[in-house]
Amino acid sequence: MTELNPAGTDAGTLIRLSAAQLAAKLAAREVTSVEVTQAYLDRIAQVDGGDRGINAFLHVNTEEALAVAAEVDAIRAAGGAEAEALHELAGVPIAVKDLIVTVGQPTTAGSKILEGWHSPYDATVVARLRAAKMPILGKTNLDEFAMGSSTEHSAYGPTRNPWDLDRIPGGSGGGSAAAVAAFEAPLALGTDTGGSIRQPGAVTGTVGVKPTYGSVSRYGAIAMASSLDQIGPVTRTVLDSALLHQVIGGHDPRDSTSLPEPLADLVAAARTGNVEGMRIGIIKELHGEGYQAGVENRFNDALALLKEAGAEIVEVSCPNFQYALGAYYLIMPSEASSNLAKFDGVRYGLRVLPEDGPMTIERVMGATRAAGFGDEVKRRIILGTYALSAGYYDAYYGSAQKVRTLVQRDFDAAFTVADVLISPTAPTTAFRLGEKLDDPLAMYLNDVATIPANLAGVPGLSLPGGLADEDGLPVGIQLLAPAREDARLYRVGAVLESLLEAKWGGPLLAQAPELAGSPALDTQEAK
Amino acid sequence: MSTDAILTFEEAMEKYDPVLGFEVHVELNTKTKMFSSAPNVFGDEPNTNVNEVDLGMPGVLPVLNRAAVESSIKIGLALNCKIAEACRFARKNYFYPDTPKNFQTSQYDEPIAYDGYLDVELSDGTVFRVEIERAHMEEDAGKLTHMGGATGRIQGADFSLVDYNRAGVPLVEIVTKPIEGAGSRAPELAKAYVAAVREIVKNLGVSDAKMERGNVRCDANVSLRPHGRERFGIRSETKNVNSLRAVEHAVRYEIQRHAAVLDSGIPVVQETRHWHEDTRTTTSGRPKSDADDYRYFPEPDLVPVVASREWVEELRATLPEPPAARRKRLQADWGYSDLEFRDVVNAGVMDEIEETIAAGASASVARKWWMGEIVGRAKNADVDPGQLGVEPATIVELSKMVEDGKINNKMATEVLDHVLAGEGTPAEIVEKRGLAVVSDDGPLLEAIDAALAAQPDVADKIRGGKVQAIGAIVGAVMKATRGQADTGRVRELIMERLGVNA
């Protein structure tokens, strides 16, 4: 690589650095946060808009991001105790999924019903980003209310996959994953209810972590399914995920389901990765039939590397996982039908008046919800309302809760013989935009490998496993650990990542094709 | 609004046996709301005691108020209930703008307290045991004010205003088991039961317990069955009956109405009824049937409430003396006879008398004012005595003025009326209206001399030892001074004038 300037601080280089590398350069004052933040804002301006743009961002927070960056730079320049006290990631910019509320920027949840709404309060994770003085680049696109696996259900148009602009970036957090994959942000926040962080990570060649349920506060994440939702990191490296997880995690008194104990040292786990003597369990039910051949091949490669590195590969069976998808599609819509009841046009957001007839509150609510929600949201509200109805509750919601318990027991049993479980993150690589839009069931099947972790509350990490032979698109490898053992994911993930990168000769994203209209990358590639 | 046919109460009782049931909502007086840190304060400007949680903003989560749980456990213990070791909240889903989330967070099938009882004393001292099914925690809804209509109800209104200050205020709902066997004392029992619940929560200090402010609200269920039949009849539920007298009246009215319906051969409609204080009748609300589907499910944003046995016992140890013991103690302290004390209890002014004594009045003065003056006024105004707005300090001030001879008793009761009319404190009223006992002996002596001169025969009788005749002279003097003289002093002066020893 020919460096364009000796310090390696030209924009094209900067945006390709990991967050950990950026943090080191900022701390060493080789580069300023304003330079870094501006490089990302320029990149967003170059690749995100237009007909063939990535469309990862719904809102770009230029002014505030630069102000925070300048503040960090000023503190660093002044030196002393305040500079010493700066967080490791201070000055490293980040993008936030638009399901997470932020003061000073709109929050839409990807829905027309919240168009133009500004939250009067910050989500706890956003408050923690602010406390760490991380400039927030903007809000990223998502399937409406996080309901989808392709980001095509956004009311603001789909996000494109940087690997192939005609393909989906996964969902619901396609915006965050695509932003990170297209070097529009070094870090992003996502939310994962059934795979919305991990599956987009898999299909965009990035890293995504769904923490243990309760280890990151949900306060300020617009709820889809309260018992399943979890905020987590979206990054390009395992270490970056650990760094970000460490910033946003830990107890929050505003979230009753938040775990009381302090967070383990996840960054240390990522830095001292080791799999020697570790038992890694292949979940029999989560590979093979129904999984693309290229996905299966990359999965087997990963197993071979882990074995070489000294891990013991065992096979476990989780027989109840076959019911997980069905149970998920009862519990999630049930909770969602109740969580989304508040969007009624009475207090905030869109209000639509009926065209004729009496102007009663019921009819205003009805007209608002009819106009404000998209088809997938309506589908899930109807499904959930039905599942909770008197006479059906036991058969649907009640049975689904029983399956949930059985899935938890499968995990408990599996973790008696394995320290960490492993599977492909998604059964296929990125499909084409529009391909599954009219087939909800095919869309739902994308999450078959990620859903069990949400039902059981256990943590999961997806990292790039290479490219599928048949289509040259990224494949994701999923690691799962027992609840509260998120550190194991980082320990194993860091090892697997370094073995794979050694094999590839660099990060997988370096193999991504060029994006149109990107002078920064053109320069980089023209070397 | 059509008028329902009713039988007389006596006819109804001849033919039918009433079964009652009550749901009493108690607003807890915690500093903050059930699930948010917004203040729990009554009477402030609309929508000022709210934060993002109370408004159901996107992304918010509830956090359970520990003090509210403690209060709920105390209520459960005072009602002789079992306390659940672990219990959960549920969501009750329905679309209505008084509920910002369009669901109410409430306990459903796992109440914190269950299987208790309350012994209720009736006016003649009979004790009636009311079985308690459960006491559960929930959040209050906001308050809707329907504007533009004639009735203040939603029908015919042009628009509605909503105040979310009350949204999220912690409530405990106390539900009885069906109450059988009250017979013709059912209305009285209804009043006595609600009064007993109010007394308990007030005594515990967990609620301000002011019915006029909605701190204690009663839904009264009534059904009738022919004498001798075991199966219950179809019930009506009269909502928000918010004074003790209204509870008694509403139950009586519903018994009379049900009896007329049953007599006509038509089944009673299972429905909610609205109570109208002005006409003392109920009107049909909405049909309440099992078809109401609230799609209850466990609230996933809250973890189960775990009440360790140690915690429950700690709370039990802090409970104040039970009402029965308290009554016994108060009666002894105040030195009232059994009859006097029962009258006080039945009139519903025991707490008021206690407060008045605490404010500095003697037990006999407090009783004299409440039983002799205020209870009668409340009856005329058709409200509970406590709702008249008489402050203990007012009574203390009035009685002090009488003792000091500044005003006499007759004037004091007039001053009370002026206080109730909102004219100010007793001192201000006495000052403003120039009410003062004539204490300068000069004008009194003139009046006495005039009276004695006008009635020489009476004067002679008194001189001759018939002291009881003095009333005629005193009366004349009082008349002459327009009631502003102290009768005691007038009597003394007359005796002095006539040279008679008192």
Chai-1 contact restraints between the chains, C-beta under 6 A:
chainA,res_idxA,chainB,res_idxB,connection_type,confidence,min_distance_angstrom,max_distance_angstrom,comment,restraint_id
A,V101,B,G59,contact,1.0,0.0,6.0,A-B,restraint_1
A,P120,B,E52,contact,1.0,0.0,6.0,A-B,restraint_2
A,Y121,B,E52,contact,1.0,0.0,6.0,A-B,restraint_3
A,Y219,B,L61,contact,1.0,0.0,6.0,A-B,restraint_4
A,G220,B,G59,contact,1.0,0.0,6.0,A-B,restraint_5
A,A221,B,G59,contact,1.0,0.0,6.0,A-B,restraint_6
A,I222,B,P58,contact,1.0,0.0,6.0,A-B,restraint_7
A,I222,B,G59,contact,1.0,0.0,6.0,A-B,restraint_8
A,S226,B,P300,contact,1.0,0.0,6.0,A-B,restraint_9
A,S226,B,D301,contact,1.0,0.0,6.0,A-B,restraint_10
A,S227,B,P300,contact,1.0,0.0,6.0,A-B,restraint_11
A,D255,B,L61,contact,1.0,0.0,6.0,A-B,restraint_12
A,S256,B,V63,contact,1.0,0.0,6.0,A-B,restraint_13
A,S256,B,L302,contact,1.0,0.0,6.0,A-B,restraint_14
A,S256,B,V303,contact,1.0,0.0,6.0,A-B,restraint_15
A,E335,B,P300,contact,1.0,0.0,6.0,A-B,restraint_16
A,S338,B,R91,contact,1.0,0.0,6.0,A-B,restraint_17
A,S338,B,N93,contact,1.0,0.0,6.0,A-B,restraint_18
A,S338,B,F103,contact,1.0,0.0,6.0,A-B,restraint_19
A,A341,B,N102,contact,1.0,0.0,6.0,A-B,restraint_20
A,A341,B,F103,contact,1.0,0.0,6.0,A-B,restraint_21
A,K342,B,G56,contact,1.0,0.0,6.0,A-B,restraint_22
A,K342,B,K101,contact,1.0,0.0,6.0,A-B,restraint_23
A,K342,B,N102,contact,1.0,0.0,6.0,A-B,restraint_24
A,V346,B,P97,contact,1.0,0.0,6.0,A-B,restraint_25
A,R347,B,L55,contact,1.0,0.0,6.0,A-B,restraint_26
A,I361,B,P97,contact,1.0,0.0,6.0,A-B,restraint_27
A,M365,B,F95,contact,1.0,0.0,6.0,A-B,restraint_28
A,L388,B,R295,contact,1.0,0.0,6.0,A-B,restraint_29
A,L388,B,F297,contact,1.0,0.0,6.0,A-B,restraint_30
A,S389,B,D293,contact,1.0,0.0,6.0,A-B,restraint_31
A,A390,B,D293,contact,1.0,0.0,6.0,A-B,restraint_32
